[in-house]
Amino acid sequence: MPPDTLGLYPLADLSGEPIPYEVIRPLGLAQMPFTDTVSAAISIPATAGLLAIWATNECLISIGGVAAIPAAGIFSPGLMVVPANQYINVDHNAATTLTVLGLREPGGTLFITYVDKWKGMHKPSQFSRN
């Protein structure tokens, strides 16, 4: 099976297996305070590849929509939970806004690191170490 050259990691071990998140290329950082009452919006630069997201308290984020607690049994595209004090990585799919809503009082702060996609780094070791 041919390798997928569109999303390989820049580093691989001796057998050619990818080493995820060994090295990243940050493009910038933004922070957004949030509350549990009103969703807050932040613009995402068009140059952002992936979003590495970390929050000080549990929150909902919506990529390209409005963060709000969905009705029971209803699927809400682009909406996800961010656990407190854990990194998650998200592809923003060309959306230019992200909204956040806290799930607990008194709210918190969302930190977003804009990271270049691995394929954008054009490292020779993306494809093979042999």
JOKA-V647824 format. One record per residue. N is the residue number from 1. RES is the residue in one letter. PHI is phi in whole degrees, -180 to 180 (999 if undefined). PSI is psi in radians with two decimals (NA if undefined). OMEGA is omega in radians with two decimals (NA if undefined). Layout:
# JOKA-V647824
N | RES | PHI | PSI | OMEGA
N | RES | PHI | PSI | OMEGA
This chain:
# JOKA-V647824
1 | M | 999 | 2.26 | -3.14
2 | P | -68 | 2.60 | 3.14
3 | P | -70 | 2.60 | 3.04
4 | D | -83 | 1.83 | -3.06
5 | T | -87 | 0.04 | -3.09
6 | L | -88 | -0.32 | -3.08
7 | G | -142 | 0.48 | -3.12
8 | L | -76 | 2.72 | 3.14
9 | Y | -81 | 2.71 | -3.09
10 | P | -73 | -0.32 | -3.14
11 | L | -122 | 2.60 | 3.09
12 | A | -137 | 2.74 | 3.07
13 | D | -80 | -3.09 | -3.06
14 | L | -63 | -0.43 | 3.13
15 | S | -89 | 0.02 | 3.13
16 | G | 92 | -0.01 | 3.11
17 | E | -73 | 2.43 | -3.11
18 | P | -68 | 2.58 | 3.05
19 | I | -109 | 1.74 | -3.07
20 | P | -69 | 2.43 | 3.01
21 | Y | 60 | 0.46 | 3.05
22 | E | -70 | -0.72 | -3.13
23 | V | -139 | 2.38 | 3.03
24 | I | -128 | 2.85 | 3.07
25 | R | -119 | 1.65 | -3.14
26 | P | -71 | 2.43 | 3.10
27 | L | -102 | -0.36 | -3.14
28 | G | 167 | 3.01 | -3.10
29 | L | -136 | 2.46 | 3.03
30 | A | -134 | 2.67 | 3.06
31 | Q | -132 | 2.58 | -3.11
32 | M | -141 | 2.01 | 3.01
33 | P | -66 | 2.54 | 3.11
34 | F | -139 | 2.77 | 3.09
35 | T | -123 | 3.06 | 3.11
36 | D | -96 | 0.21 | -3.09
37 | T | -114 | -0.65 | -3.07
38 | V | -133 | 2.34 | 3.11
39 | S | -76 | 2.48 | 3.14
40 | A | -111 | 2.53 | -3.10
41 | A | -113 | 2.58 | 3.05
42 | I | -138 | 2.48 | 3.11
43 | S | -80 | 2.48 | 3.09
44 | I | -107 | 2.19 | 3.13
45 | P | -63 | 2.55 | 3.12
46 | A | -63 | -0.43 | -3.12
47 | T | -81 | -0.15 | -3.13
48 | A | -68 | 2.34 | 3.09
49 | G | -93 | -1.33 | 3.07
50 | L | -108 | 2.73 | 3.07
51 | L | -112 | 2.09 | 3.01
52 | A | -97 | 1.97 | -2.96
53 | I | -114 | 2.40 | 3.10
54 | W | -141 | 2.40 | -3.12
55 | A | -129 | 2.59 | 3.12
56 | T | -80 | -0.25 | 3.12
57 | N | -149 | 2.76 | -3.13
58 | E | -59 | 2.45 | 3.12
59 | C | -154 | 2.91 | 2.98
60 | L | -103 | 2.45 | 2.98
61 | I | -124 | 2.61 | 3.05
62 | S | -127 | 2.21 | 3.11
63 | I | -94 | 1.94 | 3.12
64 | G | 81 | 0.14 | 3.12
65 | G | -138 | -2.72 | 3.13
66 | V | -115 | 2.22 | 3.12
67 | A | -71 | 2.06 | 3.10
68 | A | -155 | 2.60 | 3.12
69 | I | -68 | 2.12 | -3.09
70 | P | -74 | 2.75 | 3.05
71 | A | -67 | 2.67 | -3.13
72 | A | -57 | 2.29 | 3.08
73 | G | 79 | 0.09 | -3.11
74 | I | -105 | 2.24 | 3.07
75 | F | -81 | 2.29 | -3.14
76 | S | -118 | 1.79 | -3.12
77 | P | -59 | 2.44 | 3.09
78 | G | 78 | 0.02 | -3.10
79 | L | -102 | 2.36 | 3.10
80 | M | -152 | 2.77 | 3.11
81 | V | -91 | 2.37 | 3.02
82 | V | -110 | 1.98 | 3.10
83 | P | -68 | 2.68 | 3.11
84 | A | -67 | 2.43 | 3.01
85 | N | 59 | 0.58 | 3.06
86 | Q | -136 | 2.44 | 3.08
87 | Y | -82 | 2.44 | 2.93
88 | I | -129 | 2.63 | 3.14
89 | N | -117 | 2.30 | -3.02
90 | V | -135 | 2.43 | 2.96
91 | D | -93 | 2.18 | -3.03
92 | H | -84 | 0.00 | 3.05
93 | N | 51 | 0.73 | 3.08
94 | A | 69 | 0.13 | 3.05
95 | A | -68 | 2.58 | -3.09
96 | T | -108 | 0.00 | 3.08
97 | T | -136 | 2.66 | 3.04
98 | L | -134 | 2.31 | 3.07
99 | T | -116 | 2.65 | -3.07
100 | V | -135 | 2.49 | 3.09
101 | L | -139 | 2.22 | 3.13
102 | G | -69 | 2.59 | 3.09
103 | L | -103 | -0.16 | 3.13
104 | R | -138 | 2.63 | 3.03
105 | E | -72 | 2.61 | -0.04
106 | P | -94 | 0.24 | -3.03
107 | G | 107 | -2.62 | -3.13
108 | G | 175 | -2.67 | 3.14
109 | T | -132 | 2.36 | 3.07
110 | L | -103 | 2.27 | 3.09
111 | F | -112 | 2.26 | -3.11
112 | I | -124 | 2.06 | 3.03
113 | T | -101 | 2.19 | 3.07
114 | Y | -85 | 2.16 | -3.02
115 | V | -123 | 2.38 | 3.07
116 | D | -68 | 2.41 | 3.07
117 | K | -66 | 2.61 | -3.11
118 | W | -56 | -0.75 | -3.09
119 | K | -63 | -0.40 | 3.13
120 | G | -78 | -0.16 | -3.10
121 | M | -85 | -0.38 | 3.08
122 | H | 53 | 0.86 | 3.08
123 | K | -87 | 2.38 | 3.09
124 | P | -59 | -0.54 | -3.10
125 | S | -75 | -0.05 | 3.03
126 | Q | -63 | -0.64 | -2.96
127 | F | -93 | -0.69 | 3.14
128 | S | -166 | 2.57 | 3.06
129 | R | -100 | -0.17 | -3.11
130 | N | -83 | NA | NA
